Structure formats: structure tokens, C-alpha cells
Amino acid sequence: MATPAPPVLPVGESKPGYYTTEFWLTILFNLFSLLNVTGIWDYMPNSWSVIAAAIVNALYALSRGQAKQGIPYEAPPSRTARR
């Protein structure tokens, strides 16, 4: 079964955040930070975990802001298109 193609967006629109790798990596890092702060999985000191999460979230916000500066999003070519 083929996966659905991302929506076709007007020129000048960036793709939605949940289609980006940055979004999913930020969610994953926030989940790890939450597990660390609650004590379920201790992999770094809690203060470092909170600071690292703040930095990752700030970088995500900056990357989305840059993506929405009017740089046109061009969808990748369809794999089903005949050559």
C-alpha cells in the first residue's frame, strides 16, 4: 500500500511542522528530557536536561521561523511519475 503524498502547497508556503524532521527530533528530545526530569531514566543531571530542552526548543522555533520567511517549498517529485 502506497503512502499518501504530502499536500500540494501554494508557492511561498512552507510545509507543516509535523512533516519536518526537526519537529519529530524536538518531540523525541522533549520526551527524553521529561523522562529524565521525572527520574524514570536518568542520563544527565536535571538542570542540564532542562537547559538542553530549552536550547533545542529555541533552535526549533528559529528553524521554523526561517522556514516561514517566504522560501518556497517544492515538493519532491512523485515516485509514481513516468519518466
N, C-alpha and C positions, 0 to 999 in steps of 0.2 A: 504494500500500500504506500503510495507516494505521500510525502509530507506536503502540507499546504504551503504555497508560496507566500512570502511576506506581502503586505498590502502595497499597491502601487500608490506612491505619494506624489503630490504635485511638486514641480521643480522648486527648490528652495526649502523644502521641508526635510527635517532630519527624521530618521526612523525612531519609533517609540523607544523609550528607555529600556523596557523589558526585552527588547530584541538585541540588546548590546551585551557584549562580554563583560564590560565594566560593571553593568548593573548586577549581573549574577555573581561576579567576584566580590563586589561590595556586600551583597547579601550573605555570601558564604563567610566572608571575614567577620561581619557583624554577628553571625551565628556562633562562630568560634569565640569571639570576644564575650558574648553572652554566656557561653558555656564556661569560659574561664572565670568570669566575674562571679558566677553563681557557685563555683567550686566543683562543678561536675567534671571538668577537665582542666587541670592546672598545668599550663605550658609556659606561662610567664607571669611576673608579678601583676596584680590587678591594676595598679596605677599605670603601668606600661600598656596594658591591654586597653584601657580607656583612652589613653593618649593616642595609641596606634589607630583605634577605631575612629577617633575624631579626625586624624590626618587622612585616613582612607576615605571617609565620608566627604571631607573638604575637597580632596582630589577628584572624587566622583562628581561633585557639584560643579567644579571648574571644567571638567571634561564635557559635561552636558551643556554647560553654558557656551563652551567653544563650539560644540556641535550645532547649537541653535543660532549661530552667528550668521546664518544665511548661506552656509556652504551647501550646495545642492547634494542631495543623496541620490546616487544612481544605483538602482537595484542590480544585483549581479545577473548576468544573462541566464535565461531559463535553460536548465539541462535537457529539457524535452524538445527544445527548438532544433529543427533540422538544419544541417549545415550545407 
